[in-house]
Amino acid sequence: MDFKGWGDLDTRQWWLGVLVIAGPLLIGAGSTGHFTVAIVAAGAVAWAFGEWVQHPFRQFRKDGQVGSHYHRSWNVFGTVLNIVGIFLVVFAVYRFWKLGGPVI
């Protein structure tokens, strides 16, 4: 999970944007008792961490120039985080549907 710093943040690191939005949402929803929203946010955080783990920053040299990429590098930990995140979001949607609205 290499992190290049905020100055080098680019659109190829979209999972960090998801963390910036879902992290505070998880804290706020959990502290105010909105558990369905907190479950969705926890799923988004777990999924984004899984994507971060599976997209390591790599540099390469080609034709005298230095390039970089975030190609997917499958690993068990990242896949488990993705599955947990998807499960939490599906569970929150089910909870929302079954209990009939934004349940506290």
N, C-alpha and C positions, 0 to 999 in steps of 0.2 A: 504494500500500500504506500507507494511513494507519493509524496505530495510536494509539488514544485513551489508552492507559495502562492499567495493571492495575486501577485503581479503577473504571473504566467497563466492564470486561469483562462481557459478557453472553452468554446462550446463543446469540445470533445469530452469535457468533464461534467456532463449534465447531472450525474448522480450526486455531485456536491451541491448543486442547486436544490435537488430534492431533499437532501439532508438539511440545508439551511431553512427550508420551509417546513418540513415535517417535524424536525427536532423541537423547535419552540411550540409548534402546534401540539405535539405529544405532551410536553410539560404543562402547557396551559389547559388542555382538555382534561388531563389527569388530575390536576390540582383543583379544577372547578367541578369535577364529578361527571363530566360528559364522557362516559366510558366507551360508547360506541365510536365517537370521534377519536378518542384516544387509541382504540384498537386499530382503526384505519391508519392513524399516524404511526403507530408502532410497526404496522405492516410495511408502510412506506419506508420507514427508517431501516428496518431489517433488509428489505429488498435493495435499497440504495447502498447499504454497506456491502451486501453481496455483490453488487455490480462493481463497486470500488475494488473489492478484492480480486475480482475476475478480470479487471482491465488495468493491469500494471503499466506504468509509464516506461517506455523503452525508447532509447535513442539508437540511431544507426547512422553510419556514414556511407554515402553512395555518391560516386562521381565527385568526390572532394567536398561535398556538402553534408552537413549534419541535419538529419531529420528526426522526427519523433512520431510515435503512434501509440494507440491504446488498444491493440488487438486483444480480443477475448482469449484469456488463458484459463481454461477450465480447471477448477480444483474443487475438492469436496466441501471445504468450508464455505466458499462462496455459493455453491449450489444449495447447500443446506440453508444458508441465510435467505436465498431467493425463495426457496420452497416455504420457509417459515413466514416470510413476508407475504407471499401470495395467499397462504392459508389464513393469516390474520385478516387480510382485506376481505376474503370470501366469507369468513366467519362474521365480520362486522356487517357485511351486506345482508347475510342471513339473519343476523340479530335485528337489524333495522327492519327487514321485511316481516319477520315473525312477530316482533313485538309492536309493530305498527307505528313507526315514527322514530324521531331522534330521542331514544330512551336514555334517561340519565342513569 
